[in-house]
Amino acid sequence: MSNFYRRTLLCIIAVLAAVAAFAESFDAKVASVILLQLKPVQKEIGLSEAQRTAMNKYADAHRAKLKAYYEQLGNTKPSEQKLLGFFAVMKAGVISQLSATQLKRLREISLQALDFTALADQAVANEVGLSASEESSLKSVVAEGVGKANDIRNKAIGKATSDIVKQRPKTDKERQTLEDEYNRRAEAATDQVAPQLNTIRDSTRRKVMAILTSSQRAKWESLLGKRFNM
C-alpha cells in the first residue's frame, strides 16, 4: 500500500466515529468522503463529472467556512465540536449527490479500507450484531494491536527524525524544507518497520475474528461486499 493511501486511511479512522452521529443511515454513517478524493474510488462507484462538480461546491464552502472560523479565532484554540459540525455539514452535502447504489459501494470500500478496526465503531458493531461483552473484548484487542503498532512506528520515526526536530528554521523556506525532509524520513522509517506492523495487524485480525460468531463473521463479510483493490 502506498504512503498516500496509508495517510488517507489514517484520516478515515480519525473521523469515522466522530461524525457518525450526524448521519442517518448506516451507509451514510460509514461511507468516507475522504476516499471520494481518490480517482480509483470515483471510477469504481461510477461518479459522474456533474456529481463531482456539485460535490466540489460543498468542499469549497467547507474550506471557506474553516478559513473564516480560524481567522475569527486568532490564537484561540478551535472547538473540536465546531469543526466536526462543519465536517458533518460538508459530508451530508457530498453524500446527498450519490445514488443509493453508489453510497452502498462507497460504504463497502470504506469498510474494506478500515479492515477489522471498523468493527470497533459502534455503528458497525451494532450492524454486525455484537453483544456488549463481545464489543468490549473486541475494542480491547484492537486497542492493544493499534497501541503496539503505533509504538513501533513512532519509535522508528523518532529515531529517523531526531536531528530534524531539534532544528529551528529561520525562514518559511527553511521550515518547508525541514518539513518535507521530516515527512520523507517518516515514510521511509514506516516502510522499514512495515513487516513488524503487518505481523501485528494479521495477529490482531485473527484475534478479532475469533471473537465473532460464524453468523457475525458472515454478516461482516457481506458488509464488505466485492473486494476492491486499492
N, C-alpha and C positions, 0 to 999 in steps of 0.2 A: 504494500500500500504506500502511495506517495506521501511525502510530508504535507502536501497541500490537503489531501484528503484526511490525513491524521488530525491536522489542526481544525478542519471543518467538523469532524466528528466530536472533538472536544467541545466545540461551541454548541453543538446539538445537545450534548449531555448537560451542559450548564444551564440551558434554557428550557429543556423539555418539561421537567417537573414544575418549574417556576411559573410557566404560563398556562399549564394545563387547565387550571381552574377557570380561565377566561373563555375557554372554548366550550361548545355544546356537545357535539357528537364525539364518539371515541376516535373516529378517523381524524377529525379536526384537532383533537387534543394531541394526538401523537404525530401527525404529519409535520415534518420540518420544513419551514420556508427557507431555512438556510441551505438545505440540499437543492432547492429550486434554483440556486445560483449556478449549479453545475450543468454544463451543456449535455452530458450523457443522460442526466436525470430528466432534463427538459425533453430530450428526444424520446426517452422511454415512455413518458406519460403522454406524449403527443401534444406538447404545449405549442399553441399557435403564436404567430407574431402579434396578433391582436391581443391575445391574453398577456403576453409579455409586456406590451405597451401599457396595458391597463395596470398591471402589477407594478411596473416601474413608477407609476404616478403615486401609488401608496408608499413605495420605498422612498421616493423623493420627498414626499410630505413628512415621512418619519425622520429623515435626516434633517430637514428644515426645523422640525419641532425640537429635535435634540440640540441643534445649534443654538436656537433661541433660548432653550432652557439653560444650557451651560453658560451662555453669555449673561443670563439673568443671575445665575448663581454666583458668578465670580469665583472666589476662593472657597465658597461654602461647599460642603460635601453633598453630593446629589442624593436624592431619596431613591432607594432601590425599588420601592413600591411604585414610585412615579415612573421610573424607567421601564419597569415591567409593564405598566399600564400603557405606555407609549408603544412598546413592542407588541402587546396584545392587540391594540387597535390596528397596527400595520398588518399583523398576521391575519386577523379576521378579514381585512380588505383583500389581501392577496389570495387567501383561500376561497373567498367568495367568487373568484374568477374561474375556479376549477369545476369541472363536472364531477358528479358523484363517482364515476369510474376513475377519473384522474386522481381524485382525492384519495380513494382507496388504494390505488397503486403507489401514490406518494407515501401513504401510511405504511405500506408493506416495506418499501425501500428504507424508510426511516427506522423501522424496527430492525431490519437486517443490518443497517449501519451501526446501531447501538448494540446489536447482538444480545447476549444474555443479560447485560446490565439493564436493559429496558424492563426486565421483569421486576426490578426494584422500584419501578414507578408505580404509584398507587393505581392509576387508571389501567395500566397493563395487567397488574396483579389481579385486579377485580375481573377483568375480561377473561383471564385465563382460569379464574375460579380458585385462587389461592385462599386458604384459611388464614386466620390471623397468626397462628403459630408458624405456618409454612412461610408466610410473608416475612415474619420476624427472622426466621432462620436464614432465609434467602438473602435478606438485606445484610445480615452479619457476614455471610460468606462473600458477598460482593464487596462489602466494605473492606474486608480483610485482604481480598485479592487486589483491589484497587490501591489500598494502602501500601502493600508490598511493591507493586509495580511503580507507584509514584516515588517511593523511597529510592529504588534503584535508579530510576530515571533522573530524579533530582540530584542525587549524588554524582551521577555521571556528568550532568550538565554543570554542576557546581565546580567539579574538578577541571572541566574543559574551559570554563569561562572565568576562573578565579582572578586572573590578571586583568580582565576587562572591567569587571565590576569595581575594581579599585581605582580605575582611571577617572579623571574629572575633565570632561571635554570643555573647551573654552568657547567654541562656536557651534552653531547649529549643524554645520557641515561635519565637524568632528563628532558630534553627538550621533548623527545619522550613520557615519562610518562605523562607529563603535556598535551601534545597534544592529547594523547589518552583519557585522562580524560575529556578534553575540548569537544572533539567530542562526547563522551558518554553523557555528560550532555546536550550538544546542541541538540542531537537527542531526549533525554528524554523530554527536555523542549518543543521541537517542537511537540512531541506526545501529551503532556499535553494540548497544545492550539489547537490541531487538530480540535476539534468541532467548534471553532470560525473560523478557516481557512476554514473549509468545508462550513460553513454558508456563508462566504464572496464569496467563489468560486461559490456556487449554485446561489446566488443572482446576481453575475456578469454574469454568464452564461445566466440567464434569460433575463437580460438587453441586452446582445449581440444578443441573438436570436430574441429579439423584434425589433432590427434594421433591420434584414434581411427580405426580402420579402419571400413569400411562395416558389417561384421558386428558390430563393437563398438558402433557407434552404434545399430544395430538392437536390440542387447541392452539398451542403456541406455534406449532409448525404451520397450521392453517392461517394464522395471523401473518406469518412471514410471507406467504404467497410464493410466486415463482421467483427463483433466485435471480438477483440482478448483480452482475459483475462490475464492481467499481473500477 
